[in-house]
Amino acid sequence: MAEILKPNERLVCVGHTALRAPDGSFLPSVPMYIKVGEGQIDAGTGFSSGEKDILEDISGLMAAKFKQYVDGVEGLPA
């Protein structure tokens, strides 16, 4: 379904899916999108609340993993 987005809307990729051909083999994956309106986007960051939560979770995990790396390598400043 084709749809024209309003200036205050954007599409956010939420995943991929792959269909199967009649013989059972996988077809190429296809991205899945949701439409996000202006009221759902934080003006300061440009992210929706769901994107912001995910980024904060991933940032915390990566910071902890990097600290683990720094603590385990000699010669790096702690």
C-alpha positions as CSV (number, residue, x, y, z in Angstrom):
1,M,0.0,0.0,0.0
2,A,1.5,3.3,-1.1
3,E,0.9,6.3,1.2
4,I,2.3,9.8,1.2
5,L,3.8,10.9,4.5
6,K,2.9,14.2,6.0
7,P,5.9,16.5,6.7
8,N,5.7,15.7,10.5
9,E,5.7,11.9,10.0
10,R,8.5,9.4,9.4
11,L,8.9,5.7,9.0
12,V,10.9,3.6,11.5
13,C,12.2,0.2,10.7
14,V,11.0,-2.2,13.4
15,G,12.4,-5.5,11.9
16,H,12.7,-7.7,8.9
17,T,10.7,-10.7,7.7
18,A,11.4,-13.3,5.1
19,L,8.6,-15.1,3.2
20,R,8.9,-18.6,1.7
21,A,8.6,-19.5,-1.9
22,P,6.2,-22.3,-2.9
23,D,9.1,-24.8,-2.8
24,G,9.9,-23.9,0.8
25,S,13.0,-21.9,0.2
26,F,13.4,-18.4,1.8
27,L,12.8,-15.3,-0.3
28,P,14.8,-12.1,0.3
29,S,14.1,-10.4,3.6
30,V,11.7,-7.4,3.6
31,P,12.0,-4.6,6.1
32,M,8.9,-3.8,8.2
33,Y,8.1,-0.2,9.1
34,I,5.7,1.7,11.4
35,K,4.6,5.3,10.8
36,V,5.6,7.7,13.7
37,G,3.8,11.0,14.0
38,E,5.2,14.3,15.2
39,G,3.7,13.9,18.7
40,Q,5.6,10.7,19.2
41,I,9.0,12.3,18.4
42,D,11.1,14.1,21.1
43,A,12.0,17.5,19.6
44,G,15.4,17.6,21.5
45,T,16.7,14.2,20.4
46,G,14.7,13.5,17.2
47,F,13.9,10.0,18.5
48,S,10.6,8.4,19.4
49,S,10.2,7.3,23.0
50,G,10.7,3.6,22.0
51,E,13.9,4.4,20.1
52,K,15.2,6.5,23.1
53,D,14.6,3.6,25.5
54,I,16.4,1.2,23.3
55,L,19.4,3.5,22.8
56,E,19.7,4.0,26.5
57,D,19.6,0.3,27.2
58,I,22.2,-0.5,24.5
59,S,24.4,2.4,25.7
60,G,24.5,1.0,29.2
61,L,25.3,-2.5,28.0
62,M,28.1,-1.2,25.8
63,A,29.6,1.0,28.5
64,A,29.6,-1.9,30.9
65,K,31.3,-4.1,28.3
66,F,33.9,-1.5,27.6
67,K,34.6,-1.0,31.3
68,Q,35.2,-4.8,31.5
69,Y,37.6,-4.5,28.6
70,V,39.5,-1.6,30.1
71,D,39.7,-3.3,33.5
72,G,41.1,-6.4,31.9
73,V,43.8,-4.8,29.8
74,E,47.1,-3.7,31.4
75,G,48.5,-0.3,30.5
76,L,45.1,1.3,29.8
77,P,44.0,4.1,32.1
78,A,41.3,3.0,34.5
